[in-house]
């Protein structure tokens, strides 16, 4: 570990009491304000990333209906992204209603996935409040 040391030497007979007091205050202030950063920011981020990855791997559980991951303690609630999902739906619908053939292809995919129990019909937004219905695309 490299350290930088600054030294100032004065003949004490030439320095007045007021100047000595100022130097003492400066030294005290300098000591409390100095911080050492042992690693670069990228290194610090790597350490944080490793901790998050470890917590994720330690908490992931496989169940019959998918994977469950516990959030860290004191984690704020996650957003349901309802506004984003509705905007995406509106944009998709506006582009699909211009092309009947493409709309029919989308409908065939949904009907096929319903028959194979890949997706299911929702009973409304409240039903999905704490669940995610698609295993292929996060909501």
C-alpha positions, 0 to 999 in steps of 0.5 A: 500500500502506497502512502503520501506523507507531507511534512512541514518543519518550522523553527518553533522560535519563529512561529507565534502562538496564533499560528501554532493554533492555526496549524493545530486546527488545520491538522485536526481538520485535515485528519477528519476530512481525509478518506482513503479509498483502498480500491478503484470504483470498478473494484468496489462495484465488482465486490458489490456485484459478487455479493448480490450474485451470491445472495441471488444464488443462495436464495433461488428455489426451484418449484413446480411452477417456476423459480422463486427468489427472495429479495434482500431484507428491507428491500422496497416493494417492486413496481408492478409496471402496470403503466408500462405494460398498458402502453406496450399493449396499446402500441402493439394493438395499434400496429397489429390492427393495421395488418389483419394477417399479422393479427391472425398469426398472433391470435393463433400463437395465443390460442396454441399457447392457451391449449398447451397451458403455457399461458392462461386467461387472466381474471383482471389486473388485480389477479396478477398483482403479486404474480407473473403469468408469463415464464418467457417475458417478465412483466 
